[in-house]
Amino acid sequence: DLAVQAHLHRVVGRVAHPKRRVARRLAGYLTRIGHGPATGLTDVYFGHTHEALTNFRHGGLAFHNCGAPLPGLEFRIIEVE
């Protein structure tokens, strides 16, 4: 609770999990398990890293994350058509 009140979660999240690094790791993981861009995959929806992303492009993929419903962080519901 103290970390959230001091907004430390915002700083730590961006330093420990920058969006480019997260996208690179997810793309690598998906490729290793046989679900990478070569299969026709175009969009990756994921959670757990508290930074909201919409259509962040990396390695031919678009990454989406709703963020986290914590004070001081962005959170939004991702609608898919």
Wavefront OBJ file of the C-alpha trace (Angstrom):
o trace
v 0.000 0.000 0.000
v 2.838 2.377 0.810
v 4.460 1.768 -2.593
v 1.167 2.595 -4.330
v 0.613 5.709 -2.215
v 4.145 6.895 -3.028
v 3.579 6.055 -6.736
v 6.646 3.793 -6.714
v 4.761 1.214 -8.772
v 4.687 3.691 -11.671
v 8.453 4.193 -11.666
v 9.391 0.566 -11.056
v 7.022 -0.701 -13.759
v 8.429 1.573 -16.436
v 12.038 0.827 -15.489
v 11.666 -2.929 -14.938
v 9.220 -3.563 -17.790
v 9.637 -1.037 -20.618
v 7.099 -1.684 -23.357
v 9.682 -2.477 -26.048
v 11.340 -5.113 -23.830
v 7.973 -6.614 -22.892
v 6.925 -6.798 -26.550
v 10.245 -8.389 -27.549
v 9.968 -11.022 -24.809
v 6.359 -11.836 -25.635
v 7.112 -12.078 -29.371
v 10.040 -14.396 -28.654
v 7.943 -16.576 -26.367
v 5.127 -16.820 -28.914
v 7.582 -17.808 -31.635
v 9.195 -20.469 -29.404
v 5.833 -22.098 -28.703
v 4.822 -22.051 -32.364
v 2.385 -19.118 -32.244
v 4.496 -16.300 -33.701
v 3.811 -13.932 -36.591
v 4.516 -16.701 -39.148
v 1.212 -18.311 -38.101
v -0.745 -15.215 -39.100
v -0.851 -13.744 -35.612
v -1.280 -9.971 -35.738
v -2.423 -8.865 -32.284
v -1.334 -9.847 -28.778
v -3.539 -9.052 -25.773
v -1.846 -9.564 -22.435
v -1.841 -8.436 -18.825
v 0.246 -8.322 -15.685
v 2.606 -5.476 -16.670
v 0.728 -2.460 -15.367
v 1.352 -0.101 -18.294
v -1.564 0.398 -20.662
v -0.764 -0.181 -24.334
v -2.915 0.146 -27.410
v -1.563 -0.935 -30.770
v 2.106 -0.805 -29.717
v 3.894 -2.180 -32.791
v 6.941 -4.428 -32.545
v 8.198 -7.228 -34.785
v 5.138 -7.186 -37.019
v 2.745 -7.531 -34.086
v 0.428 -5.098 -32.311
v 0.493 -5.364 -28.506
v -2.410 -4.400 -26.249
v -2.611 -4.267 -22.453
v -5.437 -2.737 -20.405
v -3.106 -1.427 -17.683
v -3.950 -1.716 -14.012
v -6.803 -0.305 -11.931
v -4.423 1.168 -9.351
v -4.195 4.778 -8.199
v -1.964 6.785 -10.505
v -1.940 4.230 -13.336
v -3.879 4.254 -16.560
v -6.542 1.582 -16.960
v -8.996 1.066 -19.756
v -11.109 -1.750 -21.035
v -9.904 -2.950 -24.424
v -12.754 -3.469 -26.850
v -12.271 -5.929 -29.686
v -14.550 -5.968 -32.709
l 1 2 3 4 5 6 7 8 9 10 11 12 13 14 15 16 17 18 19 20 21 22 23 24 25 26 27 28 29 30 31 32 33 34 35 36 37 38 39 40 41 42 43 44 45 46 47 48 49 50 51 52 53 54 55 56 57 58 59 60 61 62 63 64 65 66 67 68 69 70 71 72 73 74 75 76 77 78 79 80 81
